[in-house]
Amino acid sequence: MQRFTDLLLQYHDKFEQLGWFGAFAYSFGIVLLQIIGIPLSPAAIGAGGIFGFWKGFVAITLGTNTGAAVNFLIARHLARRTVHRWLGHHEKFRLIDTAVGREGWKIIALLRLCPIPFGFANYAYGLTSIAFWPYLFATFIAIIPANCFFVWLGVSAHQGLAAATGAQHAKHPGEYVFLAVGLVAAFLALRHITKLARAAVAKAETPAEPGGLN
């Protein structure tokens, strides 16, 4: 956490001076991170801390969706055999392939709410039977809650850091209570959505009984 706050202090002013160009440059960095499989939640938190909520949300949304498209197309058209050799022995990939084959874009949307590494998932989806545009639409809609949560977390972390260092006026204690309640509520909501998504995915992955009705 200390390293994260140090990075916020180091790069906040630099990116802020670049305005929207800085946000777009940040989103390009996010694309590169997910291509090589680096977890994106610290980058999403950093976007909120550096750019504020709305600009940070645009940066992380543009980056994650562009990266999702790039990874998908790499797996489907450019390096299909290589990606299949990489993912084929993973149990998660087998389950994803089975579930997507049965439920299509709906299972993509639900899987986006489960804690599966984002870059890994994007490559895996490129090997399934789902079409590109339904995949991208489901991705865009389903990752909004998580993106909002992490960006808001970054905004809150930066505001708290600024107040602690005297760069911003001290907040009233009630504001901290409201912020804490809001963060806990957002975390619990996201956790509940994840639990529902897991249950739905597990149901979709259950093999149909022989002779059963479709």
Number of C-alpha atoms within 10 A of each C-alpha: 6 7 7 15 15 11 14 21 15 12 13 17 12 12 18 15 10 12 12 16 12 18 24 19 14 22 26 18 16 26 24 16 18 24 19 11 17 16 16 21 16 13 21 28 27 29 33 30 29 27 26 19 21 14 19 30 24 20 26 33 20 20 26 27 20 19 24 26 20 20 26 27 19 18 21 21 11 12 12 17 14 12 18 18 10 12 18 15 10 11 9 15 20 15 16 22 19 18 23 21 16 15 14 19 21 18 21 25 21 21 24 23 23 18 9 13 14 22 24 22 21 27 29 24 24 26 23 20 14 17 12 15 11 15 22 19 14 19 24 18 12 18 18 15 14 17 23 21 21 28 31 26 22 27 22 21 19 23 19 17 17 15 14 13 11 10 11 12 11 13 12 8 9 9 10 13 11 10 14 13 12 13 17 11 12 19 15 12 13 17 14 13 16 18 14 15 19 17 13 15 22 12 11 19 20 11 10 10 7 6 6 6 6 4
